[in-house]
Amino acid sequence: MRISPCFSALATGLLLSALGAEAQSYTWTSSTEGHPWQRAKVSLQKTAPGAPLLAVRGDEAITTFKSWGTCFNELGWEALQLLPAAQQETVLSQLFKPGGDLRFSRGRFPMNANDYARGWYSCDEVAGDFQLRHFSIDHDKTTLIPYIKAAQRHNPHLTFWISPWSPPSWMKINDHYAVRSDAKYNQLAPAADVALYEGATAKDDKVFPARLAVNDYLVQDPRYLQAYADYFCKFIAAYKEQGIPITMAMFQNEAWSYTPYPGCAWTVPGIIRFNTEYLAPALHAQHPEVDLYLGTINTNRYEAIDQVLADARMPQTIKGLGLQWEGGQILPRLRAKYPQYRYMQSESECGWGSFDWKAAEHTFSLMTSYLGNGCEEYTFWNAILADEGVSPWGWKQNALLRVDSKTKTVTYTPEYYATKHFSHFIGAGTTIVAYHAGQDDKLPVLVAAPAPGRYLVLAGNFGETPQRVTVQLGGRSLTATLPAHSFNTFSDSKTDK
């Protein structure tokens, strides 16, 4: 790969400054727009030219990282199928192979349709089927299961977690997969929107409103609650029969999104009731190998989440929390008050279909922030989409890989390289030791330790000019001038594989 003149000059300068310092050699991997994955050798120095941005003594530990993953969605499978068979296998290898580019070892997939399904469906749309006699995953056998099995060929040790976007429509108070009506994208009667706030919906109300729902959209009758808990268990068992191990479940994707696509609004009492009295006992009895996490949390309303976690039964109910979107804003506060739980980032933000470098910078900052604030897992949304990445409900979103449906070719997007700067180097068991957000997220820095005394430094410079950064690593210093709008990873010889 051709080395950009700017990066080559910076690397040469750093090498010259370290000559004669008995320095440890590191590989500097840098990506700028149009010049991804440039590599050069740099060295640690005995003395630093300035004050360090971060200083690591060697005894720090924020968390021990566990896994990178992505979500398996129907539209991702359709995009993958547009490519020639050999290219499909190359893409899957780069995503999931343990020695590949991104090294994903964790998968998420929806229970019933989500917003990146081909359309609405559930595993049992027969109203009143409390015994779930009509339950079936036959629909999934045409899309999600082949997608997952294709990934398993490249990593047989993949594990999975699930969440629903919507229960079967007959289990909801509005008898519909959506939460709110939309004349363009669903057939829900506008009058049904009264259930959300028990009053007129404001004209400027949005999918992520400031107000919280006053009604649970899952019917709170014990027959419905028990049937839905049993539904989770049947789904887990059905996938186990397909050789797909589900090891974690969350009760709802984004309970605080009031969507025209599949969704379900919940109140705090409803969340506590369903998780503590129905779902957790059912999983414990039928699938004790499955951990229950509270999630996915997409609200910054700390008081609502705090009220759920304050319930005395919750420590016996959940093992951890999954946060995404606005939920990440309250991660530090939640982790400070509830350190007994495990924390994970449950869905990387998907953008608006730009597929550009700015979106990748945002993703780099998200990874830095979530890992630096104690998340031991990080899950991406769509790994692959076609063309503009539009859903059946009109949302254009980004992906790590983009397929052109006309030319049947794939593009590795800027977010692919932002992700690779992390997941290619930070594997299971890596300790996250230090984190710096940078002013306005323009200079995020993360230090990780794959083993005692060994370090990784990840740094982004999202400003318009090069920035010099110094990180103190025990008795040595790493100093580098980061190119403008760049992703950077500094790795030692043992990690650089």
Order of alpha helices (4+ residues) and beta strands (2+ residues): alpha-beta-beta-beta-beta-beta-alpha-alpha-beta-alpha-beta-alpha-alpha-beta-alpha-alpha-beta-alpha-beta-alpha-beta-alpha-beta-beta-beta-beta-alpha-beta-beta-beta-beta-beta-beta
